Amino acid sequence: MRLDSAAKWVRRFAIATSVLATACLGSQSQPVLIHLQVQDIVIDSGAGQTGVEGQPLATPVAAHAVMSDGTRDTSHTIYCQILSGGGSIQVGDSTVSGDGAVLPGPGDGTVSVVWTMGTAGVPQHLHLYVITSQTITADVTAVSQPAP
């Protein structure tokens, strides 16, 4: 008799557990996937300088991308392109990939380029951008003066 009542208890427990598990699993929320995207490019230094034609600016242009949650992005590539004025850019503390993209520097995702001024009197315009599902851009300008 004792064994019979123990078997009934186990059976009832199994049924109750099964019903409870089904009810709980049916009401569970699905996990929410949060996809962060690059939201902005912040210019840390180097904007608005005046330099001499053919010479690098005194301060490298440094920038970093910011994710949609406000944190620094350390994984996306920031591309740099001179739009006007000529001149050239060289990598500061960052690394250039084979396609000319500037990869974020170690640690905090900052890219740094040394910008050599182009033709004096022509607007100097450096364009930075990140390509994700949308293109995020920032622009830096400088003034080039004739060499003494």
N, C-alpha and C positions, 0 to 999 in steps of 0.2 A: 504494500500500500504506500509506503513511504517513497519508494522508487517511482511509483505511478504519479504521486503528487509532485515530486521533483521534476519529472518529465513534463507534466502540465505547466509547471512554473517556467521551465526553460522554453517551452513552446510559446507561451504567452509573452515572455520577455522578447523572444525573437520576432514575433509578430509586431509587438509594440515598437521595438527598435526599428524594424523595417518601415513601419508607417511613419514614425518620427523622422527617419532619415529621408524618406521620400518627400515629406512635407518641408523639411529644412532645405534639401537640395533644390526643390522646386521654387523656393522663395529666395535663394541666394542671388545676390547681385553679381553680374558679370564683371570681371576686372576691367578697369578703365585704362586705356592706353593713352598716355599723354605724349604727344609728339611736339617736341620743342623745335622751333625754327629760328633762323637768324632774323633778328628784327632790325638791327641797326649796325652801322660802322661808326665807331667813335674815334676821332682824331685826337691822339694823346699829346702830340707835339709836332712842331714844324710848319704849321700853317701861317700864312700871312707874312712871311719873311721877305726881306729885300736882299738880293745877292748880286754878284758880279757875273756878267756873261762869261760862260766857260768855266766857272768855278762852282764847287759844291756849296750848298747853303750851310750856314754855321751849325744848324741843328737838323739832324735827320728827321724825316717825316715818320712818325710812329702812329700806328692805329691798331685797333682790335675790334672784333665783331662781338655783338651782344645778342644773346639768345632771348627768346620771348619771355623767359622767366627772370630776366635781368642779369643772369650770370654771363661771365666771359666765355666766348666760344673758343675752344682750343683745337677743334677738329677741321673746320672749313678753311679752304684756301682763299686768301685775299689776293686778287689780281690788281696790278698797278699798270697804268697806261698813261703816257704823256699825250694829252689831247691838243695842246698848242704851245708854241714857243720853241719847240725843238728841245735841245738838251738831252740829258740821259738820267737814268736811275741805276744805282748800284745797291746791292744788298748790304744792309748794316749788320745787325745781329741775327738776321733771318736766313733762310735757305731758299735758293731758287731752284724750282723743279725744271725738268727738261723742256717744258712748254713755256717757260718764262714766268710762271706763277710764283708769287712770293708766299712761302709757307710760314705759318705762325712760328715764332721763336719758342725756345724751350720754356716750359712752365705756364705762363699766363696767357698765351695766345696772341701776344703782341707781334706785329710785323714792323720792321724798321727798314727804310730805304734812304740812301743818300741821294739827294736830288741835285744834279748839276744844271745850272741855269743855261737856257738857250739864248737866242737872239735878244739883244737889248731892245727895249721899247715894244716888244711883242708880248701880249698877255701870256703868262706861264700858267699852265693848267694841268694838274695831275689828277687823274681819275682813279679811284679805288672801288672795287666791286667784289661781291661774293655772289656766286651763282648757286642757288638752291632751287626750290620749286618756284621761287621768284628771285629777281635780281635786286640785291640791296646795294646802294651806291653811296659814296661820299666823295666830295671834291675838295682839293686843296689848291689854293692860288698863291702866287708869289710874284715879285717884281724883279725883273732883270735889268741891271744898269750896265752901261758900257764899262769896259776895263779901263783903269786909269792909264 
